[in-house]
Amino acid sequence: MNYKKLLISSIVVMAALSTQVYAKELQAQVQKNTANSAKTVKSAPVQYSTQAYPEISRLIEYNHCAEADEKIRQLLNLKPNDVNLLALRTVSMAKQHKLDPAQKELDKLLKQYPKNPVLHYAQGLVYLQRTTSSDVAYIKNTRGLINNSIKEFVNAVNLNSKYYEAYNAMGVATLKLGNKNDAVDLFNTALKINPSFATAYDNIGIVEMMNGNLDSAENYFMKAMKYNTHNPTAWYHMAQVETRRGNYSKALTWVNHSVHVNPNSSPALTLQGELYLKQGNQAAAINSFKKAQIVKPENSRPYLNLATIYENRADEEFAMEQLKTAIAINPNYQEGKLRIANMALHIKKYDQALDYYSKLVGDSNYNDEAIVGLANTYYEMSKERGNNEGITTNKEVYLAYDYINQAIEKCPEDLKLHLAKLKLARLVHQEPLSRDSLNYIIQAAGNNLMDSVIKGEAYLAMGREKDAVYTFENAINFSNSVDDDLYLAEILVHNKQFRTARLALQKALTKDPDNIIAKNGIAYINLCETKSNEFFDIAQREYQQNNYATAIEYCNRAIDFYHNSPQIAKLKAMSYEKELNYRGAIKYYQQYLAMNPNASDKAEIDKKIEKFKTKAK
């Protein structure tokens, strides 16, 4: 085998992957080494041999570092200045992510032994391991670290052309740069030198899996297991293969084997949790994700998985904390910021919602969703407090209104933006603009579920309860799947349109009688109706005792739990009438008739409304 030719081609590949300046430097190094590479290998002193302690090298390469460290410790007691042992100790430290101690020792040893290939291999591993660090300084310099690692691995194979571990590590670094073909060439180079090198087989399997060749990947992982029967890495990768095939039980068996042997693998623990979720074992999944966080706190995926679990359980506070940690790890995780903002709005943490939506304004991917979120937050704040007093400064509201207009200029057909504009126009008392937005939505809305929901919400924002109820009920006709039914019900529950939400959930149950989400939704609506009736009973007693302000307060609580009760609306209107608050009386008498258009006292109520309109001027 022509190792000199392999060495030269490998260095050229690495040069092509690096920056232009570095490439020129490496190419010059290639020319310098070409004539002397064989001589260099032959003349390397025995003390630099990578085969001095093959058993220890194998233990380290297959991640049995504790056992390797003990052997190194015992031998160093006998030979404290053995450079081969000291070099292997730095490799072991690098493998275990003890990067600062490894670097400190390498700084000293490389000055003394600059031609030791194992030390250069260890230095390359330190650079490569830095790319997965949680330290922001290293994260920003990932490509530079990979290039530096390649340079060190090249130095290692320059000094020892049979250094198959260095070729393999060079392949890993090359793969991190996205060059799969050259990475496979380097893995195969390692295998030509050592055909029983399990790690290289495993790495080729990873590339095959990345390419979607699952059968080929399995073949390579099986070879890796053949040459290393105690191989948690290959077991983990087989779990990934079976996961992609949809064989979750087989995948869980593989990953459980991997975690049993290596309980400190964050990726394996994370996959284990995801597989438990697939099987519906939420408690076990949470346990796995929490273990993954302890093992490697800078791995964001367990936090995201836990956030999803908590969000689905309506534990938004816990979900938001997990997402905040994920954002601390990756400050550019914009999707997480949007999720936090949406959940904060849902649980009425308005200041937090405004903060996170504001962080996304101007982002090319999330700008429109962010400004819609701002509008919805301001609108919900105003509804809760009865007016727009104190929800924020006028400057902030008008700024949000400007954002909406800018977004509409870019996406004039986006009905969500027009709905947001309508809501903000109501807050800044621009009634003509609100009506314009409503008219646009009515005219532009198509005969589909999404547009019907937006149109219904627009009617609600304008106080046209009757039209909103009719539109929401009509939206059910456009719901063609269980997911559509559940989505519509979620929107309706948010808007307290419980009667129509119940219809949507019942429709979902006719298609899927065992759907737990639909069953829980109906149970929630029943609970809200019960609580609403309790508060309504108190409101009636307070009204009878002439405590009209208190009656209104308990009507509000009753409405919070169940919005679609005409009797609550009527009692609230009567209480406002007693307090001579004619505007409030008009609003809730109109709601009463919208919810009960065939009311026996309709004519009488209509007369009251007309009379109060005159008095309210």
C-alpha positions as CSV (number, residue, x, y, z in Angstrom):
1,M,0.0,0.0,0.0
2,N,1.3,3.5,-1.0
3,Y,0.9,5.4,2.3
4,K,2.9,8.3,1.0
5,K,0.3,8.8,-1.7
6,L,-2.5,8.5,0.8
7,L,-0.8,11.0,3.0
8,I,-0.4,13.6,0.3
9,S,-4.0,13.2,-1.0
10,S,-5.3,13.6,2.6
11,I,-3.4,16.8,3.2
12,V,-4.6,18.2,-0.2
13,V,-8.2,17.4,0.8
14,M,-7.7,19.2,4.1
15,A,-6.2,22.2,2.4
16,A,-9.2,22.5,0.1
17,L,-11.5,22.5,3.0
18,S,-9.8,25.2,4.9
19,T,-9.5,28.9,4.3
20,Q,-7.4,30.1,1.3
21,V,-4.5,31.3,3.4
22,Y,-4.4,28.2,5.4
23,A,-4.8,26.1,2.2
24,K,-1.7,27.8,0.7
25,E,0.3,27.1,3.9
26,L,-0.7,23.4,3.8
27,Q,0.0,23.0,0.2
28,A,3.5,24.4,0.8
29,Q,3.8,21.9,3.7
30,V,2.7,19.1,1.3
31,Q,5.5,20.0,-1.1
32,K,8.0,20.1,1.7
33,N,6.9,16.8,3.1
34,T,6.5,14.9,-0.1
35,A,10.2,14.2,-0.7
36,N,10.9,13.4,3.0
37,S,7.7,11.7,4.3
38,A,9.0,8.2,4.1
39,K,12.3,9.3,5.6
40,T,10.5,11.1,8.4
41,V,8.6,8.1,9.4
42,K,11.6,5.8,9.3
43,S,13.7,8.3,11.3
44,A,11.1,8.9,14.0
45,P,12.6,7.9,17.4
46,V,11.2,4.8,19.1
47,Q,10.0,7.0,22.0
48,Y,7.4,8.5,19.8
49,S,5.8,5.1,18.8
50,T,1.9,5.0,18.9
51,Q,2.1,1.2,19.4
52,A,4.1,1.3,22.6
53,Y,1.0,0.6,24.6
54,P,-1.6,-0.9,22.2
55,E,-3.9,-2.2,24.9
56,I,-4.2,1.3,26.5
57,S,-4.6,2.9,23.1
58,R,-7.5,0.6,22.3
59,L,-9.2,1.2,25.6
60,I,-9.0,5.0,25.1
61,E,-10.2,4.8,21.5
62,Y,-13.3,2.7,22.6
63,N,-14.0,5.1,25.4
64,H,-13.0,2.8,28.3
65,C,-11.1,5.7,29.7
66,A,-11.4,4.9,33.4
67,E,-9.7,1.6,32.9
68,A,-7.1,3.1,30.6
69,D,-6.3,5.9,33.2
70,E,-5.7,3.3,35.9
71,K,-3.2,1.4,33.8
72,I,-1.5,4.7,32.8
73,R,-1.3,5.7,36.5
74,Q,0.2,2.4,37.5
75,L,2.8,2.5,34.7
76,L,3.7,6.1,35.4
77,N,4.6,5.2,39.0
78,L,7.3,3.0,37.5
79,K,8.2,5.2,34.5
80,P,7.2,8.8,35.4
81,N,8.9,10.4,32.3
82,D,7.6,8.0,29.7
83,V,6.5,10.3,27.0
84,N,4.2,7.7,25.4
85,L,2.3,7.3,28.6
86,L,2.1,11.0,29.1
87,A,0.8,11.5,25.6
88,L,-1.8,8.8,26.0
89,R,-2.9,10.5,29.2
90,T,-3.6,13.7,27.3
91,V,-5.6,11.7,24.6
92,S,-7.7,10.2,27.4
93,M,-8.3,13.6,29.0
94,A,-9.4,15.0,25.6
95,K,-11.7,12.0,25.0
96,Q,-13.3,12.7,28.4
97,H,-13.8,16.5,27.7
98,K,-11.2,17.4,30.3
99,L,-10.0,19.9,27.9
100,D,-8.4,22.6,30.0
101,P,-6.2,20.1,31.9
102,A,-5.3,18.3,28.7
103,Q,-4.3,21.6,27.0
104,K,-2.2,22.6,30.0
105,E,-0.2,19.4,29.8
106,L,0.0,19.6,26.0
107,D,1.4,23.1,26.1
108,K,4.3,21.7,28.2
109,L,4.8,18.4,26.4
110,L,4.7,19.7,22.8
111,K,7.6,22.1,23.6
112,Q,9.6,19.2,24.8
113,Y,8.5,16.6,22.1
114,P,7.4,18.5,19.0
115,K,7.7,15.4,16.8
116,N,5.5,13.1,18.9
117,P,2.5,12.1,16.7
118,V,0.3,11.1,19.7
119,L,0.7,14.6,21.2
120,H,-0.4,16.2,17.9
121,Y,-3.3,13.7,17.8
122,A,-4.3,14.7,21.3
123,Q,-4.1,18.4,20.4
124,G,-6.3,17.8,17.4
125,L,-8.8,16.1,19.7
126,V,-8.8,19.0,22.1
127,Y,-9.6,21.4,19.2
128,L,-12.3,19.1,17.9
129,Q,-13.9,18.7,21.3
130,R,-14.0,22.4,21.8
131,T,-16.5,22.7,19.0
132,T,-19.2,21.1,21.3
133,S,-18.3,23.4,24.2
134,S,-21.0,25.6,25.8
135,D,-18.4,28.4,25.9
136,V,-19.6,31.1,23.5
137,A,-16.1,32.0,22.5
138,Y,-15.5,28.5,21.2
139,I,-18.9,28.3,19.5
140,K,-18.2,31.4,17.5
141,N,-14.8,29.9,16.3
142,T,-16.1,26.5,15.4
143,R,-14.7,26.5,11.9
144,G,-11.3,27.8,13.1
145,L,-11.2,25.0,15.7
146,I,-12.0,22.4,13.1
147,N,-9.3,23.7,10.8
148,N,-6.8,23.7,13.7
149,S,-7.7,20.1,14.5
150,I,-7.2,19.0,10.9
151,K,-3.8,20.7,10.9
152,E,-2.8,18.7,14.0
153,F,-4.1,15.4,12.6
154,V,-2.1,16.1,9.5
155,N,1.0,16.7,11.7
156,A,0.3,13.3,13.3
157,V,0.1,11.3,10.1
158,N,3.2,13.2,8.8
159,L,5.1,11.8,11.7
160,N,3.5,8.3,11.5
161,S,1.9,7.4,8.2
162,K,0.2,4.3,9.8
163,Y,-1.6,6.4,12.5
164,Y,-5.1,5.1,11.6
165,E,-6.7,6.8,14.6
166,A,-5.5,10.2,13.3
167,Y,-6.9,9.5,9.8
168,N,-10.2,8.6,11.4
169,A,-10.3,11.7,13.5
170,M,-9.4,13.8,10.4
171,G,-12.5,12.2,8.8
172,V,-14.7,13.3,11.7
173,A,-13.4,16.8,11.4
174,T,-13.9,16.8,7.7
175,L,-17.5,15.5,8.2
176,K,-18.1,18.4,10.5
177,L,-17.3,20.7,7.7
178,G,-20.0,19.0,5.6
179,N,-17.7,17.1,3.2
180,K,-19.1,13.5,3.4
181,N,-17.2,12.0,0.5
182,D,-13.7,13.1,1.7
183,A,-14.7,12.0,5.2
184,V,-15.5,8.5,4.0
185,D,-12.2,8.3,2.1
186,L,-10.4,9.1,5.3
187,F,-12.3,6.5,7.3
188,N,-11.5,3.9,4.6
189,T,-7.8,4.9,4.8
190,A,-7.9,4.1,8.5
191,L,-9.5,0.7,7.7
192,K,-6.9,-0.1,5.1
193,I,-4.3,0.4,7.8
194,N,-6.3,-1.5,10.4
195,P,-9.2,-3.5,9.0
196,S,-10.5,-4.3,12.5
197,F,-10.9,-0.7,13.6
198,A,-14.5,-0.6,14.8
199,T,-14.7,3.2,15.2
200,A,-14.1,3.8,11.4
201,Y,-16.8,1.3,10.5
202,D,-19.2,3.1,12.8
203,N,-18.3,6.5,11.3
204,I,-19.0,5.2,7.7
205,G,-22.3,4.0,9.0
206,I,-23.1,7.5,10.3
207,V,-22.5,8.9,6.8
208,E,-24.6,6.2,5.2
209,M,-27.4,7.0,7.7
210,M,-27.1,10.7,6.8
211,N,-27.5,9.7,3.2
212,G,-30.7,7.7,4.0
213,N,-29.1,4.4,3.2
214,L,-30.3,2.6,6.4
215,D,-29.6,-1.0,5.3
216,S,-26.0,0.0,4.4
217,A,-25.7,1.9,7.7
218,E,-26.8,-1.1,9.6
219,N,-24.2,-3.3,7.9
220,Y,-21.4,-0.9,9.0
221,F,-22.7,-0.7,12.5
222,M,-22.9,-4.4,12.8
223,K,-19.2,-4.6,11.6
224,A,-18.4,-2.0,14.3
225,M,-20.0,-4.3,16.9
226,K,-18.1,-7.3,15.5
227,Y,-14.8,-5.7,16.1
228,N,-15.8,-4.1,19.4
229,T,-18.4,-6.3,21.1
230,H,-18.8,-3.8,24.0
231,N,-19.8,-0.8,21.8
232,P,-22.4,1.6,23.2
233,T,-21.8,4.1,20.3
234,A,-22.8,1.5,17.6
235,W,-25.8,0.5,19.7
236,Y,-26.9,4.1,19.9
237,H,-26.5,4.5,16.2
238,M,-28.5,1.3,15.6
239,A,-31.2,2.9,17.8
240,Q,-31.2,5.9,15.4
241,V,-31.6,3.5,12.4
242,E,-34.6,1.7,13.9
243,T,-36.1,5.1,14.9
244,R,-35.9,6.2,11.3
245,R,-37.5,3.0,10.3
246,G,-40.3,3.5,12.8
247,N,-39.4,0.4,14.8
248,Y,-39.6,2.2,18.1
249,S,-39.5,-0.9,20.3
250,K,-36.4,-2.2,18.6
251,A,-34.8,1.3,18.8
252,L,-35.6,1.5,22.5
253,T,-33.9,-1.9,23.1
254,W,-30.7,-0.7,21.3
255,V,-30.6,2.6,23.1
256,N,-31.2,1.0,26.5
257,H,-28.2,-1.3,25.9
258,S,-26.2,1.8,25.1
259,V,-27.2,3.8,28.2
260,H,-26.7,0.8,30.4
261,V,-23.0,0.6,29.3
262,N,-22.5,4.4,29.0
263,P,-25.0,6.2,31.3
264,N,-23.2,9.5,30.7
265,S,-24.2,9.9,27.0
266,S,-26.5,12.9,26.6
267,P,-27.4,12.0,23.0
268,A,-28.4,8.4,24.0
269,L,-30.4,9.6,27.0
270,T,-32.1,12.2,24.9
271,L,-33.0,9.6,22.2
272,Q,-34.2,7.2,25.0
273,G,-36.5,9.9,26.3
274,E,-37.9,10.6,22.8
275,L,-38.6,6.9,22.3
276,Y,-40.4,6.6,25.7
277,L,-42.6,9.5,24.5
278,K,-43.3,7.5,21.3
279,Q,-44.6,4.7,23.6
280,G,-46.6,7.1,25.7
281,N,-44.4,6.7,28.8
282,Q,-44.2,10.4,29.7
283,A,-42.8,9.9,33.2
284,A,-39.9,7.8,31.9
285,A,-39.2,10.3,29.1
286,I,-39.0,13.2,31.6
287,N,-36.6,11.2,33.7
288,S,-34.3,10.5,30.7
289,F,-34.3,14.1,29.6
290,K,-33.4,15.4,33.1
291,K,-30.5,12.9,33.2
292,A,-29.4,14.1,29.8
293,Q,-29.4,17.7,31.1
294,I,-27.2,16.7,34.1
295,V,-24.7,14.8,32.0
296,K,-24.3,17.6,29.4
297,P,-26.0,20.9,30.4
298,E,-25.0,22.6,27.2
299,N,-27.0,20.1,25.0
300,S,-30.2,22.1,24.3
301,R,-32.3,19.2,22.9
302,P,-33.4,17.8,26.3
303,Y,-34.7,21.2,27.3
304,L,-36.7,21.5,24.1
305,N,-38.2,18.1,24.6
306,L,-39.2,18.9,28.2
307,A,-40.6,22.2,27.1
308,T,-42.9,20.4,24.6
309,I,-44.0,17.9,27.3
310,Y,-44.8,20.7,29.8
311,E,-46.6,22.8,27.1
312,N,-48.8,19.9,26.1
313,R,-49.7,19.4,29.8
314,A,-50.6,23.1,30.0
315,D,-47.7,23.6,32.5
316,E,-46.6,26.7,30.6
317,E,-44.5,28.1,33.4
318,F,-42.3,25.0,33.5
319,A,-42.2,24.9,29.7
320,M,-41.1,28.5,29.5
321,E,-38.2,27.9,32.0
322,Q,-36.9,25.0,29.8
323,L,-37.1,27.2,26.7
324,K,-35.2,30.1,28.5
325,T,-32.4,27.7,29.3
326,A,-32.3,26.5,25.7
327,I,-32.1,30.2,24.6
328,A,-29.3,30.8,27.1
329,I,-27.4,27.9,25.4
330,N,-28.3,29.2,21.9
331,P,-29.2,32.9,21.9
332,N,-30.2,32.7,18.3
333,Y,-33.0,30.2,18.9
334,Q,-35.7,32.5,17.7
335,E,-38.4,29.8,17.6
336,G,-38.0,29.4,21.3
337,K,-38.5,33.1,21.9
338,L,-41.8,33.0,19.9
339,R,-43.0,30.0,21.9
340,I,-42.2,31.8,25.2
341,A,-44.1,34.9,24.0
342,N,-47.1,32.8,22.9
343,M,-47.3,30.9,26.2
344,A,-46.8,34.1,28.2
345,L,-49.7,35.7,26.3
346,H,-51.8,32.6,27.0
347,I,-51.2,32.7,30.7
348,K,-51.6,36.5,30.8
349,K,-48.0,37.3,31.6
350,Y,-48.3,40.3,29.4
351,D,-45.1,42.1,30.2
352,Q,-43.1,38.9,29.4
353,A,-45.1,38.4,26.2
354,L,-44.4,41.9,25.0
355,D,-40.7,41.5,25.9
356,Y,-40.2,38.3,23.8
357,Y,-42.4,39.5,20.9
358,S,-40.3,42.7,20.8
359,K,-37.1,40.7,20.5
360,L,-38.4,39.2,17.3
361,V,-39.6,42.4,15.5
362,G,-37.4,42.9,12.5
363,D,-36.4,39.2,12.2
364,S,-37.0,38.2,8.6
365,N,-38.6,34.8,9.6
366,Y,-40.6,35.9,12.7
367,N,-41.4,39.6,12.2
368,D,-45.0,39.2,11.1
369,E,-45.8,36.7,13.9
370,A,-44.2,39.0,16.4
371,I,-46.2,42.1,15.5
372,V,-49.4,40.1,15.5
373,G,-48.4,38.8,18.9
374,L,-47.8,42.4,20.1
375,A,-51.2,43.5,18.8
376,N,-52.9,40.5,20.5
377,T,-51.1,41.2,23.8
378,Y,-52.1,44.8,23.9
379,Y,-55.7,43.9,23.0
380,E,-56.0,41.2,25.6
381,M,-54.5,43.6,28.2
382,S,-57.2,46.1,27.3
383,K,-60.0,43.6,27.5
384,E,-58.9,42.4,30.9
385,R,-58.7,45.9,32.3
386,G,-61.8,47.2,30.6
387,N,-60.0,49.9,28.6
388,N,-56.6,50.8,27.2
389,E,-55.7,52.9,30.2
390,G,-52.3,52.0,31.6
391,I,-51.7,49.0,29.3
392,T,-48.7,50.8,27.9
393,T,-47.7,54.2,26.6
394,N,-49.5,55.6,23.6
395,K,-46.1,55.7,21.9
396,E,-45.7,51.9,22.2
397,V,-49.2,51.2,20.9
398,Y,-48.7,53.5,17.9
399,L,-45.3,52.0,17.2
400,A,-47.0,48.5,17.1
401,Y,-49.6,50.0,14.8
402,D,-46.8,51.2,12.5
403,Y,-45.2,47.8,12.5
404,I,-48.6,46.3,11.4
405,N,-48.9,48.8,8.5
406,Q,-45.4,48.0,7.3
407,A,-46.0,44.3,7.4
408,I,-49.3,44.7,5.5
409,E,-47.5,46.7,2.8
410,K,-45.3,43.6,2.3
411,C,-48.1,41.0,2.7
412,P,-51.3,42.8,1.8
413,E,-53.4,39.6,1.7
414,D,-52.4,38.3,5.1
415,L,-55.7,38.3,7.1
416,K,-54.0,37.8,10.4
417,L,-52.2,41.1,9.9
418,H,-55.5,42.9,9.1
419,L,-57.1,41.3,12.2
420,A,-54.1,42.6,14.3
421,K,-54.5,46.1,12.8
422,L,-58.3,46.0,13.6
423,K,-57.5,45.3,17.3
424,L,-54.9,48.0,17.5
425,A,-57.1,50.5,15.8
426,R,-59.7,49.8,18.5
427,L,-57.2,50.5,21.2
428,V,-56.2,53.9,19.7
429,H,-59.9,54.8,19.1
430,Q,-59.6,54.7,15.3
431,E,-63.1,53.3,14.7
432,P,-63.2,54.1,11.0
433,L,-59.9,52.2,10.5
434,S,-61.3,49.3,12.5
435,R,-64.3,49.1,10.3
436,D,-62.1,49.3,7.2
437,S,-60.1,46.4,8.4
438,L,-63.2,44.4,9.3
439,N,-64.7,45.1,5.8
440,Y,-61.5,44.0,4.2
441,I,-61.4,40.7,6.2
442,I,-65.1,40.0,5.4
443,Q,-64.6,40.6,1.7
444,A,-61.2,38.8,1.4
445,A,-62.0,35.8,3.6
446,G,-62.4,32.6,1.6
447,N,-64.5,29.6,2.3
448,N,-62.0,27.7,4.5
449,L,-61.4,27.0,8.2
450,M,-58.6,29.5,8.8
451,D,-60.3,32.5,7.1
452,S,-63.6,31.7,8.9
453,V,-61.8,31.7,12.3
454,I,-60.1,35.1,11.5
455,K,-63.4,36.6,10.4
456,G,-65.1,35.3,13.6
457,E,-62.4,36.9,15.7
458,A,-62.7,40.1,13.8
459,Y,-66.5,40.3,14.6
460,L,-65.7,39.6,18.2
461,A,-63.1,42.4,18.4
462,M,-65.8,44.8,16.9
463,G,-68.3,43.6,19.5
464,R,-70.6,42.0,16.9
465,E,-71.3,38.9,19.0
466,K,-74.1,37.6,16.9
467,D,-72.1,37.7,13.7
468,A,-69.1,36.1,15.5
469,V,-71.2,33.2,16.8
470,Y,-72.7,32.6,13.3
471,T,-69.3,32.7,11.7
472,F,-67.7,30.3,14.2
473,E,-70.5,27.8,13.8
474,N,-70.2,28.0,10.0
475,A,-66.4,27.4,10.4
476,I,-67.2,23.9,11.7
477,N,-68.4,23.0,8.2
478,F,-64.9,23.6,6.9
479,S,-63.3,21.3,9.4
480,N,-62.4,18.1,7.5
481,S,-60.3,16.2,10.1
482,V,-59.9,15.6,13.8
483,D,-56.9,17.9,13.8
484,D,-59.1,20.6,12.2
485,D,-61.8,20.1,14.8
486,L,-59.3,20.3,17.7
487,Y,-57.6,23.4,16.3
488,L,-61.0,25.1,15.9
489,A,-62.0,24.1,19.4
490,E,-58.8,25.5,20.8
491,I,-59.4,28.9,19.1
492,L,-63.0,28.9,20.3
493,V,-62.1,28.1,23.9
494,H,-59.6,30.9,23.9
495,N,-62.3,33.3,22.8
496,K,-64.7,31.7,25.4
497,Q,-67.0,30.5,22.6
498,F,-67.7,27.4,24.6
499,R,-71.0,26.4,23.0
500,T,-69.5,26.3,19.5
501,A,-66.3,24.7,20.9
502,R,-68.3,21.9,22.3
503,L,-69.8,21.2,18.9
504,A,-66.3,21.1,17.3
505,L,-65.1,18.6,20.0
506,Q,-68.2,16.5,19.6
507,K,-67.5,16.4,15.9
508,A,-64.0,15.2,16.6
509,L,-65.3,12.4,18.8
510,T,-67.6,11.1,16.1
511,K,-64.5,10.6,14.0
512,D,-62.3,9.4,16.8
513,P,-64.4,8.3,19.8
514,D,-61.3,7.6,22.0
515,N,-59.6,11.0,21.3
516,I,-58.4,12.0,24.8
517,I,-57.8,15.6,23.8
518,A,-61.4,16.0,22.7
519,K,-62.7,14.3,25.9
520,N,-60.5,16.5,28.1
521,G,-61.8,19.6,26.1
522,I,-65.4,18.7,26.8
523,A,-64.6,18.0,30.5
524,Y,-62.9,21.4,30.7
525,I,-66.0,23.2,29.2
526,N,-68.3,21.3,31.6
527,L,-66.1,22.4,34.5
528,C,-66.1,26.1,33.3
529,E,-69.9,26.0,33.0
530,T,-70.3,24.7,36.5
531,K,-68.0,27.4,37.9
532,S,-69.8,30.0,35.9
533,N,-73.1,29.0,37.3
534,E,-71.7,29.2,40.8
535,F,-70.6,32.8,40.2
536,F,-73.9,33.7,38.4
537,D,-75.9,32.5,41.4
538,I,-73.9,34.9,43.6
539,A,-74.4,37.7,41.1
540,Q,-78.2,37.2,41.2
541,R,-78.2,37.4,45.0
542,E,-76.1,40.6,44.9
543,Y,-78.5,42.1,42.4
544,Q,-81.5,41.3,44.5
545,Q,-79.8,43.0,47.4
546,N,-79.2,46.1,45.3
547,N,-75.5,45.6,45.3
548,Y,-75.2,46.3,41.6
549,A,-71.4,46.9,41.4
550,T,-70.8,43.5,43.1
551,A,-73.3,41.9,40.8
552,I,-71.4,43.2,37.8
553,E,-68.1,41.8,39.3
554,Y,-69.5,38.3,39.8
555,C,-71.1,38.5,36.3
556,N,-67.6,39.2,35.0
557,R,-66.2,36.2,36.9
558,A,-69.1,34.0,35.5
559,I,-68.3,35.3,32.0
560,D,-64.6,34.5,32.4
561,F,-65.6,30.9,32.9
562,Y,-68.5,30.7,30.4
563,H,-69.0,33.4,27.8
564,N,-72.0,32.1,25.9
565,S,-74.7,32.5,28.6
566,P,-77.4,35.0,27.5
567,Q,-78.7,35.1,31.1
568,I,-75.4,36.4,32.5
569,A,-75.3,39.1,29.8
570,K,-78.8,40.1,30.6
571,L,-78.1,40.4,34.4
572,K,-75.0,42.4,33.7
573,A,-77.0,44.7,31.4
574,M,-79.7,45.1,34.1
575,S,-77.0,46.0,36.7
576,Y,-75.5,48.6,34.4
577,E,-79.0,50.0,33.9
578,K,-79.5,50.3,37.6
579,E,-76.2,52.2,37.8
580,L,-77.3,54.5,34.9
581,N,-74.4,53.2,32.9
582,Y,-76.3,53.3,29.6
583,R,-73.3,52.4,27.4
584,G,-72.7,49.2,29.4
585,A,-76.4,48.4,29.4
586,I,-76.6,48.7,25.6
587,K,-73.5,46.5,25.1
588,Y,-74.7,43.6,27.2
589,Y,-78.4,43.8,26.2
590,Q,-77.1,43.5,22.6
591,Q,-75.0,40.5,23.7
592,Y,-78.1,39.0,25.3
593,L,-80.1,39.2,22.1
594,A,-77.1,38.0,20.0
595,M,-76.9,34.9,22.1
596,N,-80.7,34.5,22.3
597,P,-82.2,36.0,19.1
598,N,-85.6,34.4,19.8
599,A,-85.9,35.7,23.3
600,S,-89.5,36.3,24.5
601,D,-88.6,39.8,25.7
602,K,-86.8,40.8,22.5
603,A,-89.2,43.6,21.7
604,E,-88.9,45.1,25.2
605,I,-85.1,44.9,25.1
606,D,-85.0,46.5,21.7
607,K,-87.0,49.5,23.0
608,K,-84.6,49.8,26.0
609,I,-81.6,49.8,23.7
610,E,-83.0,52.6,21.5
611,K,-84.0,54.6,24.6
612,F,-80.5,54.2,26.2
613,K,-78.8,55.2,22.9
614,T,-80.5,58.6,23.2
615,K,-79.5,58.9,26.9
616,A,-75.9,57.8,26.3
617,K,-75.2,60.6,23.8
